[in-house]
Amino acid sequence: MSTAAPPADWHRLDPRTVLVTALVVAGVVAGAAVPVTLGLTRWFSLPAAVLQVLAGALLVIGVAAGADRVRWHRTRYRVGTERVDLHTGLLLVKRRSLARSRIRTVDLTANLMLRLLGLVTVRIGTGEQGSESTLELDPVTRAEGERLRLLLLERAATASPGVHREGELAVLDPRWIRYAPVSFVAPMLGGAAAGAVMQVSDWVGAQGQVIEWAGDRFRDTPLLWVIIVLVLAALVAGVVGALGLWIEMWWNYRLEREAGGTLRVRRGLFTSRSISVEEARLRGVDLVEPLGVRLLGAARLDAITTGLAKDHEARNADHNTLLPAAPRARADTVAADVLRERDTPTGAALTPHPRAARGRRLRWSLAAALGPVLILTLLGALLTPVLLWIALGCAVVAVPVAVVLALDAYRALGHALSGRYLVTRSGTVRRSTAALERAGVIGWTVKQSVFQRRAGLLSVTATTAAGGGAYTAYDTDASEGLAFAAEAVPGLLEPFLERAGDPGRPGP
């Protein structure tokens, strides 16, 4: 196989990709070697099992490195004046090309191994659906990655010259780590830790011993205390995991505005990430306040942008996050800096919604809380009185919680117009205050159920090509909601409104 260099305008990936692949596969094989060796000792002696595992490991590493060597040899890319091309593949040759004018993201990522070798993975995307809208160069040198990022985003310099403050907009404050344990990630990590213990013990054939050991520890302990101890242990594990995850994700965080109007987020301890957002496709910001974080007076700031494929966004839930959970005042300040506004739209005074909206939320919450209670009551009457006591306990706990959450959800409702932006707020477990640029609204959806009509309410949704695609003001007063939509984007909704006094039309 010839290894002649490609033409001058074509470039190869860094040849150390073969070394990276070999090391990664070696790490995976080493992690699997222990349980596999223990499993083989059931049929072979320990030395024989070790030799078989070692031979298999060398074979797997060799095959993986060889396949990556072929990938490296068959992969090349070039950046032309109009397009970016990537050719790769052996049996199935892929020739992909992206128009430079359609490129929206150039993100750099490097795990710990790549960082030690001075390499990065470059992901070039147009923001459209599907894998054909992205090119991935894995890996290239960090210098080459930076060159590609600046080269492919340089058109922003001519499209939106920087006339506002540039440079550093936000930097990590280590005190923000106090918000990590109150996120919803903590209990999830606690449950995952318990499941991991059981899974690993099953791999090594010791799950029965683990269960027996735990049973011996709590043999004389009442069931209620056993449950409390296990829940507390899971929460402690979850808190530790949440702290570690926060440090890994947000250490070295920095938000900058680069010359030419590009927002750049850099973060990560072991895996470094560099995410660039063109201001030309920025349509607003979303101030997100999960319940636990909100109780401590903090919020997270996300960008509302066009040109971000939803499949890519689903795999990278934090891809559009401009600021991690931070004090609310700091989040509002960063929002104003990002939007180049003197006063942040996320801090605008909102119009409250009618009391009928509160009644709807109370009914929804009580129905959700009492539904399982009614089922347990029915089963208890048919099967065993124990279920009746469980139903009573659920009712005592769930009903007050449902009422509190419903009232909080009602207080969260609001909408307003703030300069160039329309603002909507809703949610309780996850409160969201979205400031969407009015020029980015491409349509309105007005919904009014039978029950809303009787209460004089409706929901108006601004549709846009940015962010989640729709931002809703829920359960507004009917006339007020229509007036809000009509004023936000003049001329877009008026043709569909019926006003009193219009010839041949009834009143509103």
Residue pairs with C-beta under 8 A, 6 or more apart in sequence:
1 73
3 73
5 12
6 12
6 76
9 78
9 80
10 76
10 77
10 78
11 76
11 77
11 78
11 140
11 144
12 72
12 75
12 76
13 72
13 75
13 77
13 137
13 138
13 139
13 140
14 119
14 139
14 140
14 141
14 144
15 72
16 117
16 119
16 139
17 68
17 71
17 72
17 119
17 138
17 139
18 65
18 68
18 69
18 72
19 117
20 113
20 114
20 117
20 119
20 139
21 64
21 65
21 68
22 61
22 64
22 65
22 68
23 113
24 113
25 60
25 61
25 64
25 65
26 57
26 61
29 57
29 60
29 61
30 57
33 53
33 57
34 204
35 203
35 204
36 53
37 46
37 49
37 50
37 53
38 204
38 205
39 205
40 48
40 49
40 52
40 53
41 49
44 52
70 90
71 88
71 90
74 87
74 88
74 89
74 90
74 93
75 86
75 87
75 88
76 86
76 87
76 88
77 84
77 85
77 86
77 87
77 135
77 137
78 84
78 85
79 100
79 148
79 151
79 152
80 100
81 100
82 99
82 100
82 101
83 97
83 98
83 99
83 100
84 97
84 98
84 100
84 103
84 124
84 135
84 152
85 95
85 96
85 97
86 94
86 95
86 96
86 97
86 135
86 137
87 93
87 94
87 95
87 96
88 94
96 132
96 135
98 124
98 126
98 133
98 135
99 126
100 152
100 155
101 155
102 126
102 128
103 124
103 125
103 126
103 152
103 153
104 125
104 126
104 127
104 278
104 281
104 306
104 307
104 308
105 123
105 124
105 125
105 127
105 275
105 276
105 277
105 307
105 308
106 122
106 123
106 124
106 125
106 148
106 149
106 152
106 153
106 276
107 122
107 123
107 125
107 273
107 274
107 275
107 276
108 120
108 121
108 122
108 123
108 142
108 145
108 146
108 149
108 272
108 273
108 274
109 120
109 121
109 123
109 271
109 272
109 273
109 274
110 119
110 120
110 121
110 139
110 142
110 271
110 272
111 270
111 271
112 270
112 271
114 120
114 121
114 139
115 270
115 272
118 141
118 142
119 139
119 140
119 141
119 142
120 139
120 140
120 141
120 142
120 145
120 272
120 274
121 136
121 137
121 138
121 139
122 136
122 137
122 138
122 140
122 144
122 145
122 148
122 149
123 134
123 135
123 136
124 134
124 135
124 136
124 137
124 148
124 152
125 133
125 134
125 135
125 309
125 312
126 133
126 134
126 307
127 133
127 281
127 306
127 307
127 308
127 309
128 307
128 309
129 309
129 310
129 311
130 309
130 311
133 309
134 309
134 312
137 145
137 148
140 148
149 274
149 276
153 260
153 262
153 276
153 278
154 260
156 260
156 261
156 262
156 278
156 279
156 280
157 259
157 260
157 261
158 260
159 261
159 280
160 260
160 261
160 278
160 279
160 280
161 260
161 261
162 257
162 259
162 260
162 261
164 257
164 340
165 257
165 337
166 256
166 257
166 258
166 259
167 256
167 257
168 254
168 255
168 256
169 255
169 256
169 257
169 263
169 334
169 337
169 338
170 253
170 254
170 255
170 322
170 323
170 326
170 330
170 334
170 337
171 253
171 254
171 255
172 250
172 251
172 252
172 253
172 254
172 267
173 326
173 330
176 250
176 298
176 324
176 325
176 326
177 243
177 246
177 247
178 296
179 293
179 296
179 298
179 324
179 325
179 326
180 186
180 242
180 243
180 245
180 246
180 325
181 239
181 242
181 243
182 292
182 293
182 295
182 296
183 242
183 290
183 292
183 293
183 325
184 290
184 292
185 238
185 241
185 242
185 245
186 235
186 238
186 239
186 241
186 242
187 234
187 235
187 238
188 238
189 237
189 238
189 241
189 242
189 245
190 234
190 235
190 236
190 237
190 238
190 239
190 241
191 234
191 238
192 241
193 234
193 237
193 238
193 241
194 230
194 234
194 237
197 210
198 207
198 210
201 207
201 209
201 210
218 225
218 226
218 229
221 229
246 324
247 269
248 268
248 269
248 270
248 271
249 267
249 268
249 269
249 318
249 324
250 267
250 268
250 324
251 267
251 268
251 269
252 266
252 267
252 268
252 269
252 272
253 265
253 266
253 267
253 324
254 265
254 266
254 267
255 263
255 264
255 265
255 322
255 323
255 334
255 338
256 263
256 264
256 266
257 263
257 264
257 279
257 337
258 264
261 278
261 279
261 280
262 276
262 277
262 278
262 279
263 276
263 277
263 278
263 279
263 282
263 303
263 322
263 338
264 274
264 275
264 276
264 277
265 273
265 274
265 275
265 276
265 277
265 321
265 322
266 272
266 273
266 274
266 275
267 273
275 319
277 303
277 305
277 320
277 322
281 305
281 306
281 307
281 466
282 303
282 304
282 305
282 338
282 339
283 304
283 305
283 306
283 436
283 437
283 440
283 464
283 465
283 466
283 467
284 304
284 339
284 345
284 421
284 434
284 435
284 436
284 437
284 440
284 466
284 467
285 301
285 302
285 303
285 304
285 322
285 335
285 338
285 339
285 345
285 346
285 434
285 435
286 301
286 302
286 303
286 304
286 432
286 433
286 434
286 435
286 467
287 299
287 300
287 301
287 331
287 332
287 335
287 346
287 432
287 433
287 434
287 435
288 299
288 300
288 301
288 302
288 430
288 431
288 432
289 298
289 299
289 300
289 328
289 430
289 431
289 432
289 433
290 300
290 325
290 429
290 430
290 431
291 428
291 429
291 430
291 431
293 299
293 300
293 325
294 431
297 327
297 328
298 325
298 326
298 327
298 328
298 331
299 325
299 326
299 328
299 331
300 321
300 323
300 324
300 325
300 326
300 331
301 321
301 322
301 323
301 326
301 331
301 334
301 335
301 338
302 320
302 321
302 322
302 467
303 320
303 321
303 322
303 338
303 467
304 320
304 434
304 435
304 436
304 464
304 466
304 467
304 468
305 320
305 466
305 467
306 440
306 465
306 466
308 319
308 320
308 467
312 319
313 319
313 320
320 467
322 334
322 338
323 330
323 331
323 334
326 334
331 346
332 344
332 346
332 347
333 344
335 341
335 344
335 345
335 346
335 435
336 342
336 343
336 344
339 345
339 421
339 435
341 419
341 420
343 418
343 419
344 435
345 418
345 419
345 421
345 423
345 435
346 423
346 433
346 435
348 416
348 418
348 423
348 435
349 416
350 414
350 415
350 416
350 423
350 425
351 414
351 415
351 416
351 480
351 484
352 413
352 414
353 410
353 413
353 414
353 415
353 457
353 474
353 475
353 476
353 477
354 455
354 456
354 457
354 475
354 476
354 477
356 455
356 456
356 457
356 475
357 410
357 413
357 457
357 474
357 475
357 476
358 406
358 407
358 410
359 455
360 451
360 452
360 455
360 457
360 475
361 406
361 407
361 409
361 410
362 403
362 406
362 407
364 406
365 402
365 403
365 405
365 406
365 409
366 399
366 402
366 403
366 406
368 402
369 395
369 398
369 399
369 401
369 402
370 395
370 398
370 399
372 394
372 398
373 391
373 394
373 395
373 398
374 391
376 387
376 388
376 390
376 391
376 394
377 387
377 388
377 391
379 387
380 386
380 387
380 388
380 389
380 390
380 391
381 388
405 428
405 429
408 428
409 426
409 427
409 428
412 425
412 426
412 427
412 428
412 431
413 425
413 426
413 473
413 474
413 475
414 423
414 424
414 425
415 422
415 423
415 424
415 425
415 473
415 476
415 481
415 484
416 422
416 423
417 423
417 438
417 484
417 487
417 488
418 435
420 437
420 438
420 439
421 435
421 436
421 437
421 438
422 435
422 436
422 438
422 441
422 462
422 471
422 484
422 488
423 433
423 434
423 435
423 436
424 433
424 434
424 436
424 462
424 471
424 472
424 473
425 431
425 432
425 433
425 434
426 432
426 472
426 473
426 474
434 467
434 471
436 462
436 464
436 466
436 467
436 471
438 488
438 489
440 464
440 465
440 466
441 462
441 463
441 464
441 488
441 489
441 492
442 463
442 464
442 465
443 462
443 463
443 492
444 460
444 461
444 462
444 463
444 485
444 489
444 492
444 493
445 460
445 461
445 463
445 470
446 458
446 459
446 460
446 461
446 481
446 482
446 485
447 458
447 459
447 461
448 457
448 458
448 459
448 478
452 458
452 459
452 475
456 477
456 478
457 475
457 476
457 477
457 478
457 481
458 475
458 476
458 478
458 481
458 482
459 472
459 473
459 474
459 475
459 476
459 481
460 472
460 473
460 476
460 481
460 482
460 484
460 485
461 470
461 471
461 472
461 473
462 470
462 471
462 472
462 485
462 488
462 489
463 469
463 470
464 470
464 471
473 481
473 484
476 484
478 508
479 508
482 493
482 497
482 508
485 492
485 493
486 492
486 493
486 494
486 497
497 508
498 505
498 506
498 507
498 508
499 505
499 507
499 508
500 506
500 507
500 508
501 507
